[in-house]
Amino acid sequence: MNILVAPLNWGLGHATRCIPIIRQLMADGHTPIVASDGQALLLLQQEFPNLNFIELPSYKIRYNRGKSQITAILRSLPTIVIAAIREHRQLKKIIRQHHVRQVISDNRFGLWNKNIHSIYITHQLMVKMPPKLKFLEKTAWRVHRWVIHRYHECHIPDFEGKENLSGDLSHLYPLPKNAQFIGPLSRFKLSDVDAAVKPVKKYHTVAIISGPEPQRSLFEQELIERFKDVQKPTLLIQGKPQQTNTYQIQRSINGSGQIDQVPHLASQTFVYYLLHAEKIICRSGYSTIMDLYALNCLHKAEFIPTPGQTEQEYLAEYHNTKI
Protein backbone atom coordinates (compact mmCIF):
# COMPACT_ATOMS: atom_id res chain seq x y z
CA MET A 1 0.00 0.00 0.00
CA ASN A 2 0.92 3.64 -0.34
CA ILE A 3 1.02 4.87 3.26
CA LEU A 4 1.32 8.53 4.21
CA VAL A 5 3.60 9.20 7.21
CA ALA A 6 3.23 12.75 8.47
CA PRO A 7 5.20 13.96 11.50
CA LEU A 8 4.69 17.38 13.04
CA ASN A 9 7.60 19.77 12.49
CA TRP A 10 8.07 20.87 16.10
CA GLY A 11 11.70 20.19 16.87
CA LEU A 12 13.08 16.98 15.37
CA GLY A 13 11.58 14.43 17.77
CA HIS A 14 8.38 13.72 15.88
CA ALA A 15 10.41 13.05 12.73
CA THR A 16 13.07 10.88 14.36
CA ARG A 17 10.54 8.58 15.97
CA CYS A 18 8.90 8.06 12.59
CA ILE A 19 12.15 6.61 11.25
CA PRO A 20 11.55 3.11 12.72
CA ILE A 21 7.95 3.25 11.46
CA ILE A 22 9.10 4.03 7.91
CA ARG A 23 11.73 1.30 8.05
CA GLN A 24 9.14 -1.26 9.14
CA LEU A 25 6.67 -0.20 6.44
CA MET A 26 9.39 -0.67 3.81
CA ALA A 27 10.36 -4.04 5.26
CA ASP A 28 6.71 -5.12 5.03
CA GLY A 29 6.59 -4.19 1.33
CA HIS A 30 4.62 -0.96 1.63
CA THR A 31 5.51 2.38 0.00
CA PRO A 32 5.82 5.20 2.52
CA ILE A 33 5.13 8.74 1.38
CA VAL A 34 6.41 11.36 3.82
CA ALA A 35 4.60 14.65 4.42
CA SER A 36 6.06 17.37 6.63
CA ASP A 37 8.01 20.59 6.33
CA GLY A 38 11.07 22.42 7.61
CA GLN A 39 13.83 20.57 9.41
CA ALA A 40 11.64 17.53 10.07
CA LEU A 41 11.16 17.04 6.33
CA LEU A 42 14.85 17.66 5.62
CA LEU A 43 15.97 15.12 8.22
CA LEU A 44 13.74 12.41 6.74
CA GLN A 45 14.89 13.28 3.21
CA GLN A 46 18.47 12.69 4.35
CA GLU A 47 17.52 9.43 6.04
CA PHE A 48 15.39 8.10 3.13
CA PRO A 49 16.58 9.84 -0.07
CA ASN A 50 14.66 7.48 -2.38
CA LEU A 51 11.17 8.06 -0.95
CA ASN A 52 8.52 10.48 -2.21
CA PHE A 53 8.09 13.62 -0.12
CA ILE A 54 5.29 16.15 0.15
CA GLU A 55 5.73 19.55 1.74
CA LEU A 56 2.85 19.90 4.19
CA PRO A 57 3.02 23.04 6.36
CA SER A 58 3.01 22.47 10.11
CA TYR A 59 1.84 24.76 12.89
CA LYS A 60 3.78 28.02 13.02
CA ILE A 61 4.78 28.06 16.68
CA ARG A 62 7.73 30.07 17.93
CA TYR A 63 8.79 29.88 21.55
CA ASN A 64 9.47 32.89 23.74
CA ARG A 65 13.03 33.71 24.80
CA GLY A 66 12.02 33.74 28.47
CA LYS A 67 11.09 31.05 30.98
CA SER A 68 7.38 30.91 30.20
CA GLN A 69 5.92 29.53 26.98
CA ILE A 70 2.26 29.91 27.94
CA THR A 71 1.79 33.15 26.01
CA ALA A 72 3.52 31.61 22.98
CA ILE A 73 1.15 28.64 23.04
CA LEU A 74 -1.97 30.73 23.71
CA ARG A 75 -1.28 33.16 20.87
CA SER A 76 -0.65 30.17 18.60
CA LEU A 77 -3.97 28.41 19.32
CA PRO A 78 -5.93 30.10 16.48
CA THR A 79 -3.05 29.30 14.10
CA ILE A 80 -3.05 25.65 15.21
CA VAL A 81 -6.81 25.30 14.68
CA ILE A 82 -6.66 26.91 11.23
CA ALA A 83 -3.65 24.76 10.26
CA ALA A 84 -5.43 21.57 11.39
CA ILE A 85 -8.49 22.43 9.28
CA ARG A 86 -6.27 23.25 6.30
CA GLU A 87 -4.27 20.01 6.51
CA HIS A 88 -7.50 18.01 6.85
CA ARG A 89 -8.63 19.46 3.52
CA GLN A 90 -5.22 18.98 1.93
CA LEU A 91 -5.26 15.33 2.96
CA LYS A 92 -8.21 14.66 0.67
CA LYS A 93 -6.19 15.91 -2.32
CA ILE A 94 -3.11 13.92 -1.26
CA ILE A 95 -5.19 10.73 -0.98
CA ARG A 96 -6.53 11.18 -4.53
CA GLN A 97 -3.27 12.23 -6.14
CA HIS A 98 -1.03 9.61 -4.51
CA HIS A 99 -3.54 6.77 -4.07
CA VAL A 100 -2.92 6.69 -0.32
CA ARG A 101 -4.50 3.74 1.50
CA GLN A 102 -3.47 4.58 5.08
CA VAL A 103 -2.37 7.64 7.07
CA ILE A 104 0.00 7.69 10.05
CA SER A 105 -0.06 11.09 11.73
CA ASP A 106 2.44 11.96 14.45
CA ASN A 107 0.69 14.63 16.53
CA ARG A 108 -0.92 16.38 13.56
CA PHE A 109 -4.52 16.99 14.54
CA GLY A 110 -6.13 17.23 11.11
CA LEU A 111 -4.79 14.21 9.23
CA TRP A 112 -7.71 11.86 9.68
CA ASN A 113 -10.06 10.62 7.01
CA LYS A 114 -13.22 8.55 7.34
CA ASN A 115 -12.60 6.65 4.13
CA ILE A 116 -9.09 5.32 4.79
CA HIS A 117 -7.49 3.90 7.92
CA SER A 118 -6.04 6.76 9.98
CA ILE A 119 -3.58 6.27 12.85
CA TYR A 120 -2.61 8.96 15.33
CA ILE A 121 0.67 8.73 17.27
CA THR A 122 1.14 10.57 20.56
CA HIS A 123 2.66 10.06 23.98
CA GLN A 124 1.02 13.15 25.42
CA LEU A 125 -2.63 12.25 25.96
CA MET A 126 -2.88 14.89 28.66
CA VAL A 127 -1.24 18.30 28.48
CA LYS A 128 0.75 19.38 31.52
CA MET A 129 -0.22 22.88 32.58
CA PRO A 130 1.76 25.34 34.71
CA PRO A 131 0.63 25.56 38.35
CA LYS A 132 -1.66 28.57 37.83
CA LEU A 133 -3.51 26.82 34.99
CA LYS A 134 -3.53 23.31 36.40
CA PHE A 135 -7.34 23.43 36.64
CA LEU A 136 -7.42 23.35 32.82
CA GLU A 137 -5.60 20.01 32.49
CA LYS A 138 -8.71 17.85 32.42
CA THR A 139 -10.40 20.16 29.89
CA ALA A 140 -7.33 20.00 27.62
CA TRP A 141 -7.33 16.20 27.98
CA ARG A 142 -10.98 16.05 26.87
CA VAL A 143 -10.29 18.27 23.84
CA HIS A 144 -7.34 16.11 22.85
CA ARG A 145 -9.41 12.96 23.34
CA TRP A 146 -12.01 14.41 20.94
CA VAL A 147 -9.25 14.83 18.33
CA ILE A 148 -7.97 11.30 18.96
CA HIS A 149 -11.43 9.83 18.44
CA ARG A 150 -11.50 11.27 14.88
CA TYR A 151 -8.87 8.62 14.05
CA HIS A 152 -9.40 4.89 13.69
CA GLU A 153 -6.50 4.11 16.04
CA CYS A 154 -4.23 5.92 18.49
CA HIS A 155 -0.78 4.42 19.04
CA ILE A 156 1.07 5.38 22.22
CA PRO A 157 4.85 4.81 22.03
CA ASP A 158 5.33 3.63 25.59
CA PHE A 159 4.89 0.66 27.92
CA GLU A 160 1.52 0.01 29.50
CA GLY A 161 2.60 -0.86 33.06
CA LYS A 162 4.16 1.05 35.93
CA GLU A 163 7.65 0.88 34.42
CA ASN A 164 6.96 3.39 31.66
CA LEU A 165 8.71 6.37 30.08
CA SER A 166 5.93 8.98 29.85
CA GLY A 167 4.43 8.90 33.35
CA ASP A 168 1.29 11.00 33.78
CA LEU A 169 1.33 12.11 30.15
CA SER A 170 -0.09 8.76 29.00
CA HIS A 171 -1.10 7.02 32.22
CA LEU A 172 -2.97 9.48 34.44
CA TYR A 173 -6.36 9.47 32.71
CA PRO A 174 -8.33 6.63 31.10
CA LEU A 175 -7.24 5.74 27.58
CA PRO A 176 -9.40 6.69 24.60
CA LYS A 177 -11.35 3.69 23.35
CA ASN A 178 -9.22 3.47 20.18
CA ALA A 179 -5.83 3.76 21.93
CA GLN A 180 -3.17 1.14 22.60
CA PHE A 181 0.41 1.08 23.84
CA ILE A 182 2.91 -0.06 21.20
CA GLY A 183 6.21 0.26 23.11
CA PRO A 184 8.88 2.98 22.63
CA LEU A 185 9.90 4.09 19.14
CA SER A 186 13.56 4.88 18.50
CA ARG A 187 15.60 5.56 15.39
CA PHE A 188 18.59 3.93 17.12
CA LYS A 189 19.52 0.28 17.40
CA LEU A 190 22.47 -1.14 19.29
CA SER A 191 23.41 -3.00 16.10
CA ASP A 192 23.96 0.35 14.34
CA VAL A 193 27.29 0.82 16.08
CA ASP A 194 28.68 -2.24 14.29
CA ALA A 195 27.91 -0.63 10.92
CA ALA A 196 29.48 2.70 11.78
CA VAL A 197 32.89 3.90 10.74
CA LYS A 198 34.59 4.16 14.13
CA PRO A 199 35.60 7.77 14.81
CA VAL A 200 39.15 8.32 15.98
CA LYS A 201 38.11 10.56 18.85
CA LYS A 202 35.89 9.63 21.78
CA TYR A 203 34.16 12.23 23.94
CA HIS A 204 33.65 12.34 27.69
CA THR A 205 30.50 14.45 27.28
CA VAL A 206 28.06 14.54 24.38
CA ALA A 207 25.54 17.39 24.37
CA ILE A 208 22.49 17.08 22.11
CA ILE A 209 20.99 20.45 21.17
CA SER A 210 17.41 20.38 19.93
CA GLY A 211 14.04 22.11 19.90
CA PRO A 212 12.32 25.04 18.17
CA GLU A 213 13.91 28.46 17.93
CA PRO A 214 14.85 30.65 19.65
CA GLN A 215 15.28 28.16 22.50
CA ARG A 216 17.53 25.87 20.44
CA SER A 217 20.08 28.65 19.92
CA LEU A 218 19.82 29.81 23.54
CA PHE A 219 20.53 26.25 24.71
CA GLU A 220 23.55 26.07 22.43
CA GLN A 221 24.92 29.35 23.81
CA GLU A 222 24.32 28.15 27.37
CA LEU A 223 26.30 24.96 26.77
CA ILE A 224 29.20 26.74 25.05
CA GLU A 225 29.47 29.06 28.05
CA ARG A 226 29.23 26.13 30.45
CA PHE A 227 32.07 24.20 28.79
CA LYS A 228 34.33 27.04 27.72
CA ASP A 229 36.99 26.09 30.28
CA VAL A 230 36.40 22.35 30.22
CA GLN A 231 39.40 20.04 30.09
CA LYS A 232 37.55 16.88 29.00
CA PRO A 233 36.64 16.23 25.32
CA THR A 234 33.09 17.46 24.66
CA LEU A 235 30.96 17.20 21.52
CA LEU A 236 28.04 19.52 20.79
CA ILE A 237 25.54 18.07 18.30
CA GLN A 238 23.74 21.19 17.13
CA GLY A 239 20.51 19.76 15.69
CA LYS A 240 20.93 21.47 12.30
CA PRO A 241 20.25 18.95 9.52
CA GLN A 242 19.81 21.85 7.09
CA GLN A 243 23.54 22.67 6.99
CA THR A 244 25.53 21.45 4.01
CA ASN A 245 28.40 20.12 6.15
CA THR A 246 25.94 18.14 8.23
CA TYR A 247 28.20 15.25 9.22
CA GLN A 248 31.54 17.08 9.48
CA ILE A 249 33.03 17.56 12.93
CA GLN A 250 34.11 21.18 13.19
CA ARG A 251 37.21 22.37 14.97
CA SER A 252 37.28 23.24 18.61
CA ILE A 253 35.46 26.36 19.75
CA ASN A 254 37.24 26.96 23.06
CA GLY A 255 40.78 27.81 24.03
CA SER A 256 41.59 24.44 25.55
CA GLY A 257 40.75 22.64 22.32
CA GLN A 258 38.26 20.36 24.03
CA ILE A 259 34.87 21.40 22.57
CA ASP A 260 34.02 20.17 19.08
CA GLN A 261 30.71 20.68 17.30
CA VAL A 262 28.80 19.09 14.44
CA PRO A 263 25.50 20.21 12.85
CA HIS A 264 24.01 16.70 12.68
CA LEU A 265 25.10 13.05 12.61
CA ALA A 266 24.16 9.91 10.74
CA SER A 267 22.40 7.43 13.03
CA GLN A 268 25.23 4.88 13.21
CA THR A 269 27.85 7.46 14.16
CA PHE A 270 25.45 9.15 16.59
CA VAL A 271 24.98 5.79 18.34
CA TYR A 272 28.74 5.29 18.64
CA TYR A 273 29.30 8.63 20.37
CA LEU A 274 26.37 8.12 22.77
CA LEU A 275 27.46 4.62 23.77
CA HIS A 276 31.04 5.70 24.45
CA ALA A 277 30.28 8.95 26.28
CA GLU A 278 30.44 9.04 30.05
CA LYS A 279 27.83 11.81 30.20
CA ILE A 280 25.01 12.95 27.92
CA ILE A 281 23.39 16.38 28.25
CA CYS A 282 20.14 16.99 26.39
CA ARG A 283 16.62 18.36 26.44
CA SER A 284 14.02 16.13 28.04
CA GLY A 285 12.03 15.69 24.84
CA TYR A 286 10.21 12.39 24.77
CA SER A 287 11.83 11.14 21.56
CA THR A 288 15.27 11.77 23.06
CA ILE A 289 14.24 9.79 26.14
CA MET A 290 13.11 6.88 23.95
CA ASP A 291 16.40 6.98 22.02
CA LEU A 292 18.48 6.86 25.20
CA TYR A 293 16.30 4.07 26.58
CA ALA A 294 16.87 2.02 23.40
CA LEU A 295 20.64 2.37 23.89
CA ASN A 296 20.52 1.73 27.65
CA CYS A 297 21.97 5.22 28.17
CA LEU A 298 19.32 6.85 30.36
CA HIS A 299 21.57 6.55 33.41
CA LYS A 300 24.15 8.81 31.71
CA ALA A 301 21.71 11.61 30.95
CA GLU A 302 21.41 15.06 32.48
CA PHE A 303 18.06 16.38 31.31
CA ILE A 304 17.68 20.15 30.92
CA PRO A 305 14.08 21.01 29.92
CA THR A 306 13.20 23.83 27.57
CA PRO A 307 12.28 26.69 29.94
CA GLY A 308 8.52 26.96 30.34
CA GLN A 309 7.73 23.82 28.32
CA THR A 310 5.73 22.01 30.96
CA GLU A 311 5.90 18.59 29.27
CA GLN A 312 9.70 18.64 29.28
CA GLU A 313 9.84 20.03 32.81
CA TYR A 314 7.69 17.13 33.99
CA LEU A 315 9.68 14.51 32.06
CA ALA A 316 13.01 15.89 33.34
CA GLU A 317 11.83 15.62 36.93
CA TYR A 318 10.25 12.21 36.29
CA HIS A 319 13.45 10.72 34.86
CA ASN A 320 16.06 12.58 36.88
CA THR A 321 14.55 11.10 40.04
CA LYS A 322 14.99 7.61 38.53
CA ILE A 323 18.67 8.01 37.69
N, C-alpha and C positions, 0 to 999 in steps of 0.2 A: 504493500500500500504506500501511497504518498502520505506522509505524516508531517504535519506542521508542528515545529518545536519553536516556541516563542517566549524567550526569557525577557523579563523586565530589565531595562538598562538603568539600574540604580546601584552604582558600584559595579564590581565584576562578579559578585557572588552568585547572582541568579544565573549568569552565563556559565560559570565554571561548574556548577552542579548539574547543568544540562549536558555536560560533556559525556558522563557515563551513560546517560539516557540515549544520546545520539549513537554512541558506540554500540549499545545493545540493539537498537533498532536496525543498524546496519548489519550486525551479526545475524539478526533474525531475517534478513532479506528484504527489509523495508527500505524506502527511499525518504530519508529525512529532508525536509525543506525548512530552513532556519529563517525566522523573522524577528528582527530586533533593530536597534540602531546604536549609534555612538560606539563607545569602547566595547560594549558587550558584543555587538555585531562584529567588530574588528577582531576581537579575541577568537571568536568562533570561526571566522574566516581563516585565521592563521592556523587554527587547530584542524580544520576540515576544508582545505582549499578546493576540493573537488565537488563540494555540495552546491546546491542552488540556494541563493540568499535573497531575501526580500527586506528592503528597508521599511520598517514599520515604526513610526515615531512612538516613543515612550512618553512618560509623564514628566513634564518640565519642572523638576523640583531642584531648587538650589538651597543648600543649607546656609544658615547664618554663620558668621565668623565667631560669635560668642558661644556661651555655654548652654543656651536654651534654643531648641529647634521647634518649639511649639508654634511660634508665630510663622516660621517658614512652612510648617505643615498646614496650618490653618489657612494661610493665604493661598496655598496650593490646592485646597480642596475643590474649588470650582474647576480648576484646570484638570484635575484628576478625573472628575465626573465627565467633563466634556471629552477628554481623551478616551475614556472607556467607551463612551457612546460611539465615538468616531471609529475606534478600532473594531467594535462590534459590527459596524456597517462595512468596514473594509474587509473583514473576514469573509463576508458573503462573496465578494469579488474574488478574493484569493482562492476560495474553495472552487469556484467555477473555472477560473483561469488555470489552476494548477492541479485540478482533479484531486483535491485533498479528501482523504477518507477518515482522518482522525486529527484532532488538535490536542497538543500538550502545551498548556499555558503555565508558565512559572510566574505567579503573582501578578498576572495581567487580568484585570477584572472583566474586560469586555470580550474576551476571546472564547465565547461559548456559542454553540449553535445547536438548535433542536434536531437538525436533520443528520448530523454526523456526531460520532462519539467524541465528547469533549472532556478532557482531564485537566484538573486544576492542581498545581503543586504549591504547597505552602507549609511552613513550619510554625507560622505565627497566626494561629486561629484567633487568639485574643491579642489585643493591642495594649501594651503596657503604657499607662498614662503617668505623667508626673504627679507627685503627691496632691497638688491642689486640684487636679482634674481626675483623681482616682475614681470618683463617683460615676464617671462616664465610661469606665471600662466595660461594664456589662452591655451598655447600649452599643458601643463600638463592636463588641463580639457579636451581637445580634445582627448588626448591619453586615458584617463580614460573612456571617452564616447565610444571610439572604443571598449574597453574591455566590457563595460556594454552592448553594442549592440550584443555581442556574446550570451548573455543570453536571454531567452524568456521574463523574467520580471526582473525589478529592484525595490526592496522595500526600501523605505526611512523611517527610524524610527523617524518621526518627524511630526509636524503639518504643514499644507500647508500655512496658512495665516501669517500675520505679527507677531502674538504672537507665535513664534516658539523657539526651543531650539538650533538649529544649525547655525542660522544666515546665513552669506554668504556661508558657506560650502555647503549648499543644495539649497540656494535661489537666489544666485547672477546671475547665468547663466541659460539659458533655460533648462528644463528637457529633458533627453533623451526620445525618443518616447515610450519606453517600461517601463518608470518609473512612480511610484505613491507613494504618502505619505500614510503611514499606521498607523501613531501615534507612540509615544514613546514605547520602549520595556524595561521592567524592570523585574528583578527576584523577586522584592519585592512587597508585597501586604500589605495594612494596616491590613487586617484580619490575617496576619501571627503572629502578636504580641499576639493575643488571644490564639494561639496554643503553644506559647513558654513557657518554664519553666522560671518563672520570676527570674532573677538574684537578689541576695541579695544586691549587690552594684550598685549604679548608678554613672555615670561619668559626670562631668561638660563639659569636652572636649573629643571628640572621634576623633582620627586621623587615617585616612585610608591610608595605604602605598601601593603603587601599581606601576606597570610599569616594563619595561625590565631592566635588569642589564646593567651597574653598577649603573644606576640612582636610582633604587629602594633602594639599600643599602645606597647610599649617602643621599637620602631623609630621610631614617630612622635615620641615624646619625645626620642629621640636626635637626630633631624633638626632639631627645633625649637631644641634647645640649640645645635646646630652652626651654625645660621643666624641666631641671635638678633641678631648684630651685623652681618649682611651688608648690603652697600650695593647689591647687584644684585638685580633683581626675581626672586623665587623663588616657585614654585607647589608646594604640597603637595597631592597627590591622595590622599585618605585611605583609599580602598578600603572605603567604607561605603555600598553601594547601598541599605541599609535605611533611610537617613534620608529624611525627607520633602522636604527642600530639596536633593535629590541633585545637581542641576546648577547650583546657585547658588554663585558665587564669594563667599566670605565675606571680611570686611574683614581688614586686616593684623593679624598677631598679634605683631609686634615693634615696638619703639620707632621704628625707622627707616622704618617703613611699607613694607617691601620683601618681606615674606612674606605671601602670600595662601594660602588653603586652600579646598578644595572636597571634599565627601564622595565624589562620583563624577562621571563625565563621559560624555555620549553619545559614541559611537565617532567621529563626524566631527569633533567639537570636540577630542577627545582627540588625534586624528591631527594636527590643526593645531598644537597646543601642542608635541607631540613634534618635529615637523618643523622648527619655528622656534626651538627651544631650542638653546643652545650646549652644554649639559651635561644629562645625564639620570642621576639616581641612583635605584637600584631594587634589590630583591632579585634574586637570580640564579635565580629560578624558570624552568622551561623554557618555559612559555607566554609569559612576558615576553620571553625571548630570541627566541622565534619572532616575536613582534610587532615587536620592534626590527629583526630581520632583514628582515621584510617591508617595513619603511619605510626600509631602508638607514640605520638609526640606531645600529647596534651600536658604531660607532667613537666615539659620544658618551657611551657608558654607563660609569658607575662601578658595578660590581656589589658589593653588600654582602650576603653570605649570611646567612640565619637562623642564629644561633649554634647549633652542634651538629647542624645538619641536613646530613648528610654529602653528600647529592646536590647541594645548593646550594653547599656549600664546594668540591666538585669542579668544578662548572660555572663558578663565579666564577674559579677559578684557570685553568681551561681557556680561558675567553674573555678574561680580562684579559691573558693572555700573547699573545693574538692582536692586541689593540688597539695 
